Amino acid sequence: MTYRERIFGWAFILCALALAPLFITSNRWIDFLELTLFIAVLGQGWNVLGGYGGQYSFGHAVFFGTGAYIQALLQYKLGWSPWLAMWFAVSGTAAVGALIGYLSFRYGLRGSYFALITLAFAEAFHVLSRSWPALTEGGQGVQLALNQDPALALATFQFSFGGPFMKAYGFYYTIFTLLVICYAATWWMEHSRFGAQLVAVRENEDAAEALGVNAFAVKMRAICLSAAITASGGVYYVQKFLFVEPGIAYGTAKSVEALFAPIIGGLGTVLGPLIGSLFIHGVGEVAKGAIHSVLGDRPGVDLILFGVILVLILAFAPRGLVGLLERAWVRLKAGRNA
């Protein structure tokens, strides 16, 4: 697939997502798209470090949760504007990423060792958030005040009582804007010298260092960018639901969703997490309906289906769905030219 064809494909998908609310009247499907884009943002955060850098993380919830808690606590404890708190949430989480990266990469941890230490940090932050009620409100979580004044909807970053359009689509276009920003940053990285160095470290770290690449510095930049993107998802979550607690913030669910999307969609590709997220949640909605109609209420069966899909993707499509789509496009072009 040529560069021009990829640009056309990205533009088509983004235009379709931008215009989707104009043609969808069901709140259920708007919520479905919001959730899909939300997981796509988390997945891109994981993809920067795991897909492009080859540093697989099992604890990316540490970045989601830290961003969410900083966003919530700065408003709850200090009365800050959510728009100001957002910058501190993203930069503060990037600093946490730098700390985890320094403690991991400085001592040469990679592969399964790095995956386990990220899982350990996520659990440590989970325990800390429960056991420090003076700061985090402990297990009861942080509940932000609901604004009911339509005139303050934009200032408070709360759209539930805004105008008709803001109420219906405010958070959809919020997560869509975050998606565009995060994917633009990833596209820039992919075509930059930093991106080339990161891929070189992923392929063979020792060879990259022999060629003059500072692997430690490259991985540090990658984990900071990854943490910042994932934290933006935490900011969105807090502003939409006005609540965060340790289980939501640092639970394994967010880590699993963040890594599933790029692995199924395509590791080390810009669109992989978005395609993977659309596929996961599309299949999930269909599977829940089918399973419920055949077997009744069987919680957890859809998760078994996800596991089977993941195994099949890893076995037969190691480049993910993006790889399958590219191969299908190449065959289609070859058939036309024949």
N, C-alpha and C positions, 0 to 999 in steps of 0.2 A: 504494500500500500504506500503510495507516494505521500510526500509531505503535504501537497495541496489537497489530496483526498482526505487526509486526516483532519486538516483544518476545516474542510467542508463538513465532515462528520461531526466534529465538535460543535461547530456553529449550528448545525441542524438540531442536535440534541439540546443545546442550551436554549435555542429559540422555542423548541417544543415545550420545554419546562417553563420558560417565561410566559408563554401564552396559554399553558394548560388551564389555569383558573378561569379563563374566559369561556372555556368550553365544558368545564366540569361543574355541575351544580350540586353534586352530592358532597356533603361535609365529610362523609366517610372516606371518599377517595382523595379529598384534599388532605385529610389527616394521614392517609396512606403515603401520599407523596411527600409530606413534611417529614414523616418518619424515615422514608427512604433517603431523602437528602441529608437528614441529620446523621444517619449511619454512614452515608457516603463521605461526609466531612470527617468523622472519626476514622473511617477507613483510610482516607488520604493521609491523615496524620500518621497512622501506623505504616502506610506504604512508603512514606519518605524514608523512614528508618529501616523497615524490614524489607520492602520491595527493592528500593534503589540501593540501600546500604548493606543489605544482607544481615542486619542485626535484629533477629527475631525477638519480639517482646511478648511476654505472657501477662504483663501487668500494665497495659496502657491506661487502665482505669485510674492510675495514680495521677495522670495528667488531666484527664477529664474531671476527676473529683476535685483536684486542687484548683483548677480554673473555676469550677462551680462554687466551691466554698469561698474563694476570695471574692468572687462577684457578689455572693449573697451576704457575706459578713461585712464587707465595706458599706453596704447599704443598711443592713440591720443594726450594726454596732455604731457606725460613725455617721450614718445619714448621707452618704455620698450619692451623687447622681449615678445612675447605672451606666451612663455613657462614659463617665470618667472612670468608674470602677472597672469597666471592661478592659481598658488599657493596662491597668495594674494586674488584672486577673491573667491576661495573656503573658505579660512580661514576667510576672511572678512565677508563673508555671514554667516558663522558659528557663528561669533561674533554677527551679527544682530539677528540670531536665539536665541542666549543666552540672548540678551536684551529683545526680545519679550517673551521668556520663563520666564525670571525672573519677568517681569511685570505681567505676566498672572498667573503662578503657585505659585508665592510667596503669592498672595492674594487669592488663592484657586479657580481660575476660571477653570471651566471644562464644558464639554457638549456644549450646544448651546452658552453659554457665551464665551467660548474659540473660537468657530467657528466664532462668530461675531467680536471678537477683532482681529483675524487674517485678517478678511476681512477689518476691519478698518485700520490696518497697511498697507495692500496692497494699499488701496485708498490713505492713507496719503503719502506713497512713490511715488505714481503716481502723486499726486498734486505737491509734492516737486520737482520731476524730471522735471516737466513742468515750474515751477516758479523759478528755480535757473539756468538760462542760463549760468551764469559765470562758473558753474561747469559742468552742464550736457548738455549744448547747447540747453536747453529748448525743445520746441515742435518739432524743426527740427531734433532732434536726433543726433547721432554720426555716421559719415560715415568714416570708416577706408580706408586708401590708398590701392589700389589694386597693388599687386606685380606681375609683368609680366616677371620676370627673373626666368627661370626654375631652375637655380642653387641655388636660395634662397627660393624655394618652401617649403622645410622642415623647414628652419630657421624661416620663417615668418608665419608658420602654415597656408599657403594658397596653395591649390593644383590645382587651376584652370589652371595654366600654367606650371604644373610639367610634368613629363614624362607621357606616355600613361596610364600606370597602376595607377599612383598616381592621375592623372586627373580624371580617371573613377571611382576609388574605394577608393581614399584617405580618404574622409570624411565618407564613409561607414564603413571602418575599424576603423576610429577614434571613431565613436559612438558605434561600436561593442565592442571596447576595454573598453570604459567607462561603457558599460552595464555589461561586465564581472566583472570589478572591483567593481562596485556598488552592483551587485548581490552577489559577493563573500563576501563583507562586511556584507550584510544582512544575508547571510547564517551563517557567523561567529557569528553575533549577536543572531540569532535564537538558536544557540547551546551553547551559553555562559551563564554565571550566570546573566549577565546584561539583556539578552533577557528573561530569566525566570522571573526576577524581573519586567521587563516591562510588560509582559503578566499578571503577578499577579496584578499589578496596574490597568491594563485594566479591569480585571475581577471584582475586588473589592478593591478599593484603601484603604478604611478604614481597611479591614482585612489584607491587605499587610503590612500596617504600624504597625498594632498590632503584626505582626510576625517579626518586626524589619527591614522592608524594608524602606529606605529613599525615599519616593515617589517623593519628590521635586527634589532630585539629579538625580534619574532615568529619570524623565521626561525632565530634563535639558539636560542630555546626549542625549536623544532621539531626541529632537528638534535640537540640534547642528548637529547630524549626518544627520538628515532629511534635514536640510538647506544645508549642504555641498554637499549631493548627488544632490539635485535640482539645486544648483549653477553650478555643472559640466555640466548640460544641458544648462545653460545659456552661459557658456564658448564655448561649441560646436556651439551654435546658432550664436554667434558673429563671430566666425572664419569662419563659412560656408557662412554667408550672408554679413559679413563686415558692418553691420548696426544694430543699435538698437535705438528705440525711445520709449517715455513713454507708448503709447498705446500697443505696442508689449510687452514691458517689464513687465508692471504692470496691463495689462488688465485682465478681468475675464476669457478670453479664456484659458489661461495656467492653471489657478486654476481649471477650470472645467475638462480639459483634464487630469490633474494630479490625480484627485479623481475618475473620471470615470473608468480609466484603472484597478486600484486595486479592486474597488467595483464590477465590472463586472467579472474580472478575479478571484478574491478570496482574501478577506482581510486576512492579517496576514499570507500570504504564500509567499515563495520566488519567485515562478514563476507566481503568480497571475497577477501582472501588465503587464508582457510580454504577457501572454495569452489574457488578456483583451484588450491590445493595438492591438494585431493581429486581434482579433475578431471585435473590433470597426472599425478599418480602412478597414478591409476586407469587412465587411457589408456595410461600407460607400461607398466604391468604387462600389460595386454591386448595392447598392440602388441608387446612383447618375445616373448610366447608365440606370437602369430600369425606374426610375422616369422621366429622360430626354426623353426616348423613348416613354413613355406613355403620360406624361403630358406636355412635353416640358420643358422649363426653369422655374423651380419653386424653387427659393432660399428658404432655411429654411425647406423644407419638410424632408430632411434627418435628421435634428436636431429633428424633431418631432418623427421620427423613433427611434433615439437614446433614447429619453425620454421613449418611449413605451418599448424598450428593457430593460432599466434600471429598470422600474417598474416591469416587468416580472421577471427579475433576483432577485430582492429584495423579491418578493412575493413567488416565487417557487424554487429558488436556493440561499438561504441566504449565502451559502459557495462559491458562484460564480461558474465559469466554471471549476475551478480546482476541486471543490467538485464533480461536475457532472462527470468529467473524472475519478476521483478516484472511485466513485461508479460504473461507467461502467466497470472499470478494475477489481474491486472485483467480480462483477457479471460474467465477462468473465472467470476469474480464477475458480470461483465456477462451472461454466458450464463445464469447461474442466475436473475438478476433479470429476464431478458427473458420 
